[in-house]
Amino acid sequence: MPRSTPRRPVHSTVVALLSCSLKAPEVRQRDERPFKKGGFVIAQQQRVPILPITVAGSGRILPPDGRTVRSSAVAVIVAEPIPSSVTASSSIDEIAQQTRAVVLDNEEQWVLNLQE
């Protein structure tokens, strides 16, 4: 989009907000805290798909009880988008649970493949 255009398209604004808003609250530990809901509300209102992205293996670099940064493999897994038709017809809690399930399943698969 040319810089001379005075308005940014809504889609790029939503994408930027979602990339910030859907980050899981557990930064250095794996627990059962849910995703924050703000990004899901925006996705539902704007009728845009959600792109689940998993960052797997980062806990090995600096474990919760660790003080030393270690070398380790990290994977960034981009899953299939959750369609806007699903986000429009589901509750916010259902969308968040579905997204979290995809992220955790991808992380678990990556760990299992690493152990083979």
N, C-alpha and C positions, 0 to 999 in steps of 0.2 A: 504494500500500500504506500503510495507516495507520501512524503512528509507534508506536502502542501494540503493534504486532506485534513480538515479541521477536526473530524470525529474519528475515534477508533471504532472498529466494528465490535458489536456486542460479543461475538463469538470469541475474539482474541482476549477480551476482558474476562470472560467466563473461564477460559482455559487457564489464564494466569491466576485467577482466584482459586480454581480447583487444584492447581499444582501446589498451592500453599496450604489450602484448607483441609485436604484429605490425609495429611500426614498422620500416621499413628502416634498416639501419645507416648507409647513406650519407646524411649530413645535408646536405652542401654540394657533393657531387660525385656524378657518375653513374659507377658502376663495377659490377663483377660480383659484389659481395659478396651472399651469400644472406640471406634473412630469418632472424631468430633463430627457433629451433624451439619454444620454450616455449609460446607461444600456440596453435600447431598441436596440440601434445600435449594441451593442455587441451580444445581444440575436439573432438578425436577422443575423448577420454575421456568428455566430457559429451554427445557426439553433438549438437553445435550447428553450424549453418551458419557459414561464414566470409563476411564482407562486405568484398570488396576496395574500398578507397578510394584514389584517386589524387589527389595534390596536384601539379598540373602548372603549370610556369611560375615557381615560386618561386625558381629559380636565377637568373632575370633580375633579381630584386630586389637580391640581394647575391651576385654571382658568386664562385666560390671564390677568385679572385685580387683581388677588389674590396675597397675600403675605404669605398665610398660606397653608401648605400642609394638605389635608384632606384625610380621609379614604374613599375609593370608590371601587366599582367593576370595573374591567377592563377585557375586553375580547380580546383574540388574535384569530382571525378567519382566518383559512387557506382555501382559496377557491380552486376550481378545477384549474389545470394548464391551461394556454392558450397554445394550442399545437404549436409546432415548425412549423407545416404546415401553421398556421395562421401568425406567425411572419415572415415567409419567403415570404409570398405572399401579405402582407399588408404594407402600408407606416408606417414610424416611428410614425407619428402623430396619425394614426388610432390605432396602437397598444397601444400607451400611453393613448389615450382616452378610449379605451376598458378596459384597466387595471384600470384606475381611476374610471370608472363607476362601476366596480365590487367592488372595495374597498369602495366607497361611498355607494353603495347599501347595502353591508354587515353592514356597520356602522349604516345606517338608520334602517335596520331590527333589529339590536341589541337594539337600543334605543327604538323602538316600543315595542319589547318584554319585555323590562325592565319596561315600563310604564303600562303594563297589569297587 
